[in-house]
Amino acid sequence: MRVLLFTTGLRPSEAAGLQWSDIDLAGRRLHIRRSRYMYAYGDPKTASARRTVDLFDATVDCCG
């Protein structure tokens, strides 16, 4: 998890809100669609926080 946070710049609540359907390892990207805070899912912190994040090869190799 730390590698993912460090290499992508995700907020911890965004990382906690990830679901498998948000992760595209073959395409090497993540789709930030929700966050998770205080045991509840919600929208990301800001409108611009809803985004697609490209993954580094090292991140996919470590986390994939």
N, C-alpha and C positions, 0 to 999 in steps of 0.2 A: 504494500500500500504506500509506503514512504517513497518508493521509486516512482510510482504513478503520480503522486502529489508533486514531487520535486521536478519531474521532467515535463509535466503538463501545465503546472501553475493552477491546478484546480483548487477551489476552496474545499476545506474538509466536508462541508455540508453538501457540496456538489458531488464529491466522490462517494459519500454515503448514499446519495440518491441514485447512483448508477444501477442499472439493471442489465442483465445479459443482452437484452435487445438493443441497448444503447452502444454496445461494443462491436466494432467491426475489425477483427484482427487481420483478416485478409486485406482489407482496404486500409489498414493502419490508421484508424480514426475512432474517436469517441463522439457521441452526440449528447450534449448536455441539455436535458429536457426538464429536469426536476432537481430539487434539493431535498434533503432530509434533515430536519431539525426538531429536537424534542419529541422523537418517536413518530413524527408525522411528515408525510411528503407534501411538498408545496412547489410553487414556481421558483425558478432561480431568483437570486437577490435583485437583479436588475433585468430589464428587457434585453440588453446587449449580452447578458450572461447566458442566454439561450443560444448555443453556438455549437459548431463542430470543431473538434480539436484534433490536429494531426499528431500521430504518435511517432516517436523516434524508433529506429530499429531495435535499439537496446531496451527500450521499454517493452516492446512486444516480446522480445526474447526473454526478458526477466519475468514478465507478468503473464505471458501467453501460454 
